[in-house]
Amino acid sequence: MMVNEVQSNKGRMFKSDDSSSDGSQGSSRSSTPGPDADRLQEKMRRRIESGDKWFSLEFFPPRTAGGAVNLISRFDHMAVGGPLFIDVTWHPAGDPGSDKETSSMTIASTAVNYCGLETLLHITCCNQTKDQITQHLHKARHLRLKNLLALRGDPMGDEWKTEEDGFNYAGDLVKHIRSEFNDYFTICVAGYPTGHPECDCYEEDLRHLKAKGYHSLRQLVKLSKLQVPQEIKDIIDPIKDNDAAIRNYGIDLATDMCKVLLESGLVPGLHFYTLNREVATVEILKRLRLWTEDPRRALPWTISANPKRKVEDVRPIFWASRQKSYIYRTQDWDEFPNGRWGNSSSPAFGELNDYYLFYLNNNCSKEELLKMWGEELVDEKSIFDVFTAYITGQSNSNGKKVTCLPWNDEPLALETSLMKEELEKVNRMGILTINSQPNINARPSTDPIVGWGPEGGFVFQKAYLEFFTSAENIFTLLKVLKKYKTRVNYQIVNVKGENINNAFDMQPIAVTWGIFPGREIIQPTVVDPISFMYWKDEAFALWIEQWAKLYPTGSPSQQIIQDIHDHYYLVNLVDNDFPFENCLWQVIDDLFMLKASEKTCGSPVCELLAKP
Amino acid sequence: MMVNEVQSNKGRMFKSDDSSSDGSQGSSRSSTPGPDADRLQEKMRRRIESGDKWFSLEFFPPRTAGGAVNLISRFDHMAVGGPLFIDVTWHPAGDPGSDKETSSMTIASTAVNYCGLETLLHITCCNQTKDQITQHLHKARHLRLKNLLALRGDPMGDEWKTEEDGFNYAGDLVKHIRSEFNDYFTICVAGYPTGHPECDCYEEDLRHLKAKGYHSLRQLVKLSKLQVPQEIKDIIDPIKDNDAAIRNYGIDLATDMCKVLLESGLVPGLHFYTLNREVATVEILKRLRLWTEDPRRALPWTISANPKRKVEDVRPIFWASRQKSYIYRTQDWDEFPNGRWGNSSSPAFGELNDYYLFYLNNNCSKEELLKMWGEELVDEKSIFDVFTAYITGQSNSNGKKVTCLPWNDEPLALETSLMKEELEKVNRMGILTINSQPNINARPSTDPIVGWGPEGGFVFQKAYLEFFTSAENIFTLLKVLKKYKTRVNYQIVNVKGENINNAFDMQPIAVTWGIFPGREIIQPTVVDPISFMYWKDEAFALWIEQWAKLYPTGSPSQQIIQDIHDHYYLVNLVDNDFPFENCLWQVIDDLFMLKASEKTCGSPVCELLAKP
């Protein structure tokens, strides 16, 4: 039939090319999906119905803070492949419900809130009182962990001991969760095809093993009392001393087994015990074509899996290279996007002096950092060189590449590379850039470098440049900026908060946006003058916390950084004329031209230029 | 000093190039201004301080409904000149607090809510009880009339009679307003430089005069007992029979007097008793350079002066030619822009069957309409001809130009003229267009035809086409649209609400937006699939209410329109690829090509094309 009848309720309409009965009806208007559409079991149901196979990944909490940093970076790498969910095991010996960075609770929360992963947290009931468990559950709810795998867990010793004020079966735990928290949680339970459940934490024991190559396999087999088929033994025995060959054989074998399972039509998805490693699992998933890495991003930044943040659609550009820090500092905000920077002029950014914040953003050793950033600094110029080496990607005098800066965890982004030459030039002259983007005018949303969002759209950017520089440069810059009038928006601030800007009514400026078929405009990144004042605290603090502290107290190296911290300004510039050539490089050129002319002559022309 | 110190409260920041002490501080973030910044006396104070002269305009309530329509159109014309405010007199004999379209209350409310004018409503206390006055005040507050001129008013007969249960002085009225409504209202009072106040309504008497030319002047003089200087008498006596000469002399004289006043430095603004006329006042204001008509619009549509609607920043495109109807139907919404179409999928549009609604949108006589739209319709083709004549602007067979249609109050908009040829072509073939816009890619915001918003920005549009057409055409159109996939969004509906569309998740589509220096993106117009279902009720009803009803019941003319109403579809099309050539004309071409080929051949190629 050509048309679909509409009910008297005008909200009920049907899409012409969508034959399924769910989807566009009723709640289609609201940007938050219905209460159940987002639940894990619903996602599974839809994948099973559509025949679209999924994969999921299991991790265990690490033992050390360093291990936690590595694991979070693994989450980021594996998130791009599109797992339906990950799960994090409950490690009773590791204080699993605590705030430690290694606790099960913290790891699961990081996966949801910072890495955008749908996450299932294991929780066991043995050896715990009802009250302890209830406390854990309250905390999980507070952290927006919505999925639980309810398990009995392993006895502490060899024998099972009945818990007086607790639960003895996973079923009791489920009943307790339902009675205390109603339907808040999606609860999974373990069902084993044969016999009695094994403990959920056997991989916990495994991590004490060097789980690699042939020896790892032998240990695993020994531990699990599995029988390895003779044909496999025959193949691996001759290559047992060749780690690479063993690994490749394992990948081949696992891929073949998975193919058989998937082709049987009986298996809707595969769950991988990653043992917190990524190489083999990713390779197997790629061969199975289950790894759905999409070069296109939904937004320029990673959308959080925290249900509260899912409607968030705009962020200040300042934290572009420190997104985890932004999430951390805004975690208590109630609403996105309406409360995106608070409703008033005083957004309640979280406090800065937090170990966890810095810790999250630095996974190099002190030795490595000193090799990159200089074991001894001689003068400001030493600093300029570090920034320049980061931009060029070339080795420094230590023969070491500068792959990160306190403000940038990762090597230069692809789109920043588009401006490499200009960035190198200005950094050499003491314009110490920490954030930038080129202008973009109606490039397809599928563009491999600057594209994002759904197909068929167009993306745009205003050129942006953010840098530290000396008071002397600022003095000249302010004169230069007069010439650019409203074309260039600027904001300039020092560590004391002394601030000068030409922001219109202190309003945010859109600097990244996209126009897509059938949608309203999406404007995911802004330069927000008010948030900038919070960012500057963080940006200045990083000089000291991440760089100066590498050197002995009172050393000349430390003093050089302290001086920069105390006397430099942080500047951001926006070129509003995005369809034309980026004028921000011209602004910097003008600065040095004017500075040079002021030094060399006192003619009336120079005087004139010099007047504000 | 180069920088301004920032207080510990980060919200307090200062703009570098704004030396005034108000403005960007504190509340700068919120889009609603502070409670007092928006008040009339604050606006006056700022204009006095800055030396920026203003003008204001006084009107009286008309006697007839037709007069009300004319007055509203006068408000629209005079609003573009930028009056600081207008005032509306209180006409005790005209049921001034009622819902009649001629009441003082309704006229003032229309000026605020529909025409975007800051409005001051006169209110008198004589011959009314305290309760009656309180009722009026409640109503004024409900209609968001915030400014009152509190007056005693004229006695009913010749003599003043003390009111028992009322007020005898304007001062009493002011006290009453303050005690009952606190600070809600801004209250003005009359103060006369010499002697006892005259009645505020003397122009009320004047409107009984033929207030034009020399005789009008004589009557005015007689009535006001003013002495006309001999030098003026000497000039006008010889030209007393030349109306144009008298008017021009009056304009010259008034302009000179105003200049003297303004140049004295003692007069911050001028208030004009317009006598509900516009020509002379506008001319004087233009000569004084007080008429600040700005070809640029703040948004593509007129922003309401109702404080509740001032933050409204987006409207559906459908009502572009019937904005008063849109305001009327959404007047009960609580919030803009978050509640712009309601928060759910059921926006609470006001009911349609309202005399006032239609009345507001039609200020031609039945005779004129019949001459434009045909005294007798022969077939559908007669209808096509009316639409075509409206587009071309040429006279029809009656020698009459079609300057409006039921869906369009005004002649073709300038930007629509850009597509005149294509529109003419498709209307001739029965694609009866009622709304359209060309695509626009990054044109300067100062563009005289399509520009809007602050200087230095860029404006954009997606091509849009909305039309009625036959079921036969729809049948072919649907096949054609398959080829365009997501490039073209469409929505097709008949009077029964049978509806077909490819809207993504029923989300609105941005079709007009602008990018400006120092601002977030502004997106004032959308195609909203849900609102479209409310608009279609109105769009179909206009066939009957405004057109079919011109003909005798049961007449063939009426039946032709009824058939169109019953069987045609209303279609909207959006071309998402705004940087490229508008493809919507190609869609219509394809429609007629395919239709023609289906009629003339049954070859496999045609069969293939015909398959959905």
Interface residues (C-beta under 8 A of the other chain):
Chain A: M2 V3 N4 E5 V6 N9 K10 G11 M13 F14 K15 S16 D17 G23 S24 G26 S27 S28 R29 S30 N338 W341 N343 S344 S345 S346 N441 A442 E455 G456 G457 F458 F460 I474 F475 L478 T486 R487 N489 I492 N494 G497 E498 N499 I500 N501 N502 A503 F504 D505 M506 Q507 P508 I509 A510 W513 I515 F516 P517 G518 R519 E520 I521 Q523 V526 P529 I530 M533 Y534 V574 N576 D577 F578 P579
Chain B: M2 V3 N4 E5 V6 N9 K10 G11 M13 F14 K15 S16 D17 G23 S24 G26 S27 S28 R29 S30 N338 W341 N343 S344 S345 S346 N441 A442 E455 G456 G457 F458 F460 I474 F475 L478 T486 R487 N489 I492 V493 N494 K496 G497 E498 N499 I500 N501 N502 A503 F504 D505 M506 Q507 P508 I509 A510 W513 I515 F516 P517 G518 R519 E520 I521 Q523 V526 P529 I530 M533 Y534 V574 N576 D577 F578 P579
